[in-house]
Amino acid sequence: MTLDVSESPVCNQPTNPCAFEEISPSDRDLYEVPDGLYVGIGGALSVIGEGEGDEHVVTFQNVPSGTFLRIRVRRVTPASTCSNIIALYS
């Protein structure tokens, strides 16, 4: 599944996080599922959502730099072209 979020105002609202962690795309799950992600340098963001199987990869296309995404993911896959990704925890 591919979604274009370049024009979505909902995706640019911060999640009021209390903790942060810089993450890199990987074939491994995150240690903890974040409440959202901040994308420092935009591009395509490929993720596997919380509770989803490895085959259920969703790619958000055209994520602008400086975007907050209120999504709960267990993995940011290596297919992502975004960088400077920060996990946000409440």
C-alpha positions as CSV (number, residue, x, y, z in Angstrom):
1,M,0.0,0.0,0.0
2,T,1.3,3.5,-0.9
3,L,0.0,6.8,0.6
4,D,1.0,10.3,-0.5
5,V,1.1,12.6,2.6
6,S,2.7,15.6,1.1
7,E,-0.6,17.6,1.3
8,S,-2.0,16.2,4.5
9,P,-2.4,18.8,7.3
10,V,-3.2,16.1,9.9
11,C,0.3,14.6,9.6
12,N,2.0,17.9,10.7
13,Q,0.7,18.0,14.2
14,P,3.1,17.1,17.0
15,T,2.2,14.3,19.4
16,N,3.4,16.1,22.6
17,P,6.1,13.5,23.3
18,C,7.9,13.1,26.6
19,A,10.8,11.0,25.3
20,F,12.7,10.8,22.0
21,E,14.9,8.4,20.2
22,E,16.7,8.7,16.9
23,I,16.0,5.6,14.8
24,S,17.3,4.2,11.5
25,P,15.5,2.0,9.0
26,S,16.2,-1.6,9.8
27,D,15.1,-5.2,9.3
28,R,14.6,-5.4,13.1
29,D,11.7,-4.2,15.2
30,L,12.0,-1.2,17.4
31,Y,12.6,-1.9,21.0
32,E,9.4,-0.1,21.9
33,V,6.4,1.0,19.7
34,P,6.5,4.8,19.5
35,D,3.4,7.1,19.6
36,G,4.6,8.8,16.4
37,L,7.5,9.6,14.2
38,Y,9.3,12.9,13.2
39,V,10.8,12.9,9.8
40,G,13.7,15.3,9.6
41,I,14.6,14.8,5.9
42,G,11.7,13.8,3.8
43,G,11.1,11.1,1.2
44,A,9.4,7.7,1.2
45,L,8.7,6.1,4.6
46,S,8.1,2.4,4.6
47,V,6.8,1.0,7.9
48,I,5.2,-2.0,9.5
49,G,2.4,-1.0,11.9
50,E,2.0,-2.2,15.4
51,G,0.4,-5.6,15.4
52,E,0.9,-6.2,11.7
53,G,2.8,-9.1,10.0
54,D,6.1,-8.7,8.2
55,E,4.4,-8.9,4.9
56,H,2.2,-5.8,5.7
57,V,4.5,-3.0,4.6
58,V,2.9,0.5,4.1
59,T,4.9,3.2,2.2
60,F,4.1,6.8,2.8
61,Q,5.3,8.6,-0.3
62,N,6.5,12.2,-0.5
63,V,6.7,12.8,3.3
64,P,7.9,16.4,3.6
65,S,10.9,17.3,5.7
66,G,9.9,18.3,9.2
67,T,6.8,16.2,9.3
68,F,5.2,14.6,12.5
69,L,3.3,11.4,11.8
70,R,1.0,10.1,14.5
71,I,1.5,6.5,13.6
72,R,2.4,3.5,15.8
73,V,4.9,1.3,14.0
74,R,7.0,-1.6,15.1
75,R,9.5,-1.2,12.3
76,V,10.8,1.4,9.8
77,T,12.0,-0.7,6.9
78,P,15.2,-0.3,4.8
79,A,13.1,0.6,1.8
80,S,12.6,4.1,3.4
81,T,14.4,7.0,1.8
82,C,13.6,9.4,4.7
83,S,16.3,10.1,7.2
84,N,16.8,11.8,10.5
85,I,13.8,9.9,11.9
86,I,13.0,10.4,15.5
87,A,10.6,8.1,17.5
88,L,8.3,10.0,19.9
89,Y,7.1,8.4,23.1
90,S,4.6,9.8,25.6
